[in-house]
Amino acid sequence: MKGLLKNLGLILILIGVVILLACSFTGNVNNNAVLGSSVFLVVLGLISYIIINKKIAD
């Protein structure tokens, strides 16, 4: 469980990147809701990665 929690930030970042890649390949780059949600996932993943790893290291 601790390993999954440690990698939660990376998983969120990868989900956001996959959504961005899928939008790019399908040509659906004009949908702001999808693009905004993927950017939100990437930023949330980055923040959670930093916070969770800082707490686990302590």
HUMO-V618195 format. One record per backbone hydrogen bond with DSSP energy under -1.0 kcal/mol. CO is the residue of the C=O (numbers start at 1). NH is the residue of the N-H. Records with the same first field share a line. If there is no record, write none. Layout:
CO: NH, NH
This chain:
1: 5
2: 6
3: 7
7: 11
8: 12
9: 13
10: 14
11: 15
12: 16
13: 17
14: 18
15: 19
16: 20
17: 21
18: 22
19: 23
20: 24
21: 25
22: 26
23: 27, 28
27: 29
31: 35
32: 36
33: 37
34: 38
35: 39
36: 40
37: 41
38: 42
39: 43
40: 44
41: 45
42: 46
43: 47
44: 48
45: 49
46: 50
47: 51
48: 52
49: 53
50: 54
51: 55
52: 56
53: 57
54: 58
